[in-house]
Amino acid sequence: MAINFPKKSDIRSLEAAAQSGQWRGAAPVHLWDPPFCGDIDIEIRRDGSWWHEGRPIRRKGMAELFASILLYEKGEHFLVTPAEKVRIRVEDCPFLLTELRVENASDSSSQRLLLRTSLGEEVAVGREHPLVIGGNRTDSGGSAEPHPTVDVRAGLLGLVSRSVFYQLAELVESNAGERENEVFGVWSDGVFFPLV
């Protein structure tokens, strides 16, 4: 059941919706054009955790609600309601992809990869939600590591967790029959995604 936003609302008034347990799905933030009201001390960390004023947001419903009103615009992240727009900090990606489900696993070219975020949102990897390995990042030990992401919605990226990346690696195959240069990757929704 979706919550109907009142004409006049602000970020704090959405808490009741989160506590009601009735909040589901993404809000139509692309339809709203509220004024920018400044920065708010909310940060999404690389591990997918949400923090407010230096403290973790422990209520999952609150984090789910905030995630549903996220907007990515011109390289920045915002929380948006019909009445206001505030900028937040995102350490890496606003979502962390923590679960993988494979449909039609018996035929790799017709299989479908479904990834779930740590907040329960599911996305099917495909043309609209591409899997991109991206450039290697350097971890805290100074060694290079892949940075796999999926476009969860409207430019909001989900970082593929290490455990899910290992599961994807088990599904890797070659596309040597289709190209001169052999490339290894995974299929989802009829699209081949190179894992290099």
Secondary structure, DSSP 8 states (H G I E B T S, - for coil): ------SS--GGGGHHHHHHT---S---GGG----EEEEEEEEE-TTS-EEETTEE---HHHHHHHHHTEEEETTEEEEE-SS-EEEEEESS-SEEEEEEEEESTTSGGG-EEEEEETTS-EEE-SSSS-EE--S-EE-TTS-EE---EEEEETTEEEEE-HHHHHHHHHT-EE-TTTSSS--EEEEETTEEEE--
